[in-house]
Amino acid sequence: MADALPPLREVINKYELRAKKSFGQNFLLDLNLTGRIARVAGDLSNAVVYEVGPGPGGLTRALLTEGAKRVVAVEMDRRCLPALADISNAFDGRLSVIEGDAMTIDEPAALAAAPGEDIHIASNLPYNVGTMLLIRWLTQETWPPFYKSLTLMFQREVAERIVAAPGSKAYGRLSVLAQWRGKAKIAFNVPAAAFTPPPKVTSAIIHYVPGAPLDPTVRLADLELVVERAFNQRRKMLRASLKGLPVPPEPLLEAAGIDPTARAETLSVADFVRLTKIYAEMKANSLRGA
């Protein structure tokens, strides 16, 4: 069901909202498409939806039309605020807008979910901060995190890295961080022509649902370090790429049942989790013996 607001092109013209490269902006104007994105997020009737970079509000309108209980949007381009105010008025104040930088927001405090309300994150993320925000959401120390799902737009290349399987060129640090305690899928692709201005690449919608870690005893900081070292020089054998760790790499790999001549992209997510657990044990033993 369409809302009663004017078409987005009219909104952009009214408020002179030309997309700015400095903000990483590419506006989606097709409300049928934004509605499809909103539906990927699932039932939002009891949800506070957090949106980063709403711009003129195409996805915002879709989230509210599809039944989101509330939307909290963070926008640093103050030119967009009047258009977003119109949306809030049209939807009985169910939209709240915070002017600011999403990288500095205390999200749980800003969202102020009531007991029993779910939090979902849904955004056509600005290209210049999208991956940084995703890593922030994937590396929450408290798990399960404050959100129930992520529904996010990325360049197709980034989306493929998130869902990549071992052995593929796209498989890397982002794949492991996403998959060791959650499930990610590509919902659908979005062609460049759907945007104003059109980017030079195809985009894709990712849907991510956090779940139980493969091993809840593994510390996030340890996993991040092991994975970062392993993929930092991905063409090297693991016995060489892991030399920067504070434990000898060959005994570590042998204890984990991993061939020291293997390369990072051949290890499964479960392999990395097991390797990290043994790394933590060896490091603790080394410190006790010092």
C-alpha positions, 0 to 999 in steps of 0.5 A: 500500500502506497503512502500519501506522500508525494513521489520521491523525485518531487521531494528531492526537487522541493528540498533541492536534495542532490546526492553528495559523494562526500556523504556516500549518497545514492538515493533509491527512488522506486518505492516498490523496490524499497518496499521489497527491501523492507519486507526482507526484514520480516515482521516489524509490527513490534519492532524499533527499526534503526536506519542509517543515512535515510536521505530523502526517506525512500526506505524510511517510508517503506519501513513505516508502510510495511508496519514498523512500530517505530523507526529511528533514523540517523542522518548527518546531512541536515538538508534531508531533515525537512523531508524526513520531518514530513514523513514523521508527520505523515506517519503520526510521529512513528519516525524519530530522526537524530542528526549526527554521525552513525559511527558515534551513536550509542545505539541501544540508548538512542533506540530506547526500546521498551521491554518486549520490543525487538530492534532491527537494523535496516539501511541503504548504507552510505557506501563510505561507511557501510563496511565499518558499520557492519563490522561494528555490528558484527563485533558486539562484545555482548552476544546475542547483540542488541538487534534481532536482524540486519537488512543492509544494502552493500556493493555486490562485491562486499555482499559476496565477501560476507556470505563467501564460502572457504576456497573462494576469492571473496572468502576472508576476514569479513566472511568469518566475522559474519558466519561464526555466530550468525547466518547471512544471505544475499536476498537479491541484487539491486541494479545500478539504474535503480539509484540516483545517481547510479553508482558504477557497481551492482548492489545487493541486499544482505539479511543477517540473523545473529545466532549462537557462536560455534564455540561460546568459549572463544573470545571475540578479540582472540578470533579477530586477531587470528583471522586478521593475521591469517588473511593479512598475507593470504598468499602465504602459508599459515605457518608464515602468516601467523608468525605475528602471534605470541605463540609459535605457529607450527605447534599451534596449527598442528595442535588444531589439526591444520596443515601448516602449509595450508592457506587462510582461504582454505580453512572453514569458519569452524577451523578458525574457531578451533584454531582460536580456542587452541591459540588462547589456551597456548597463550594462557599456558605460556603466560602461566609458565613465564 
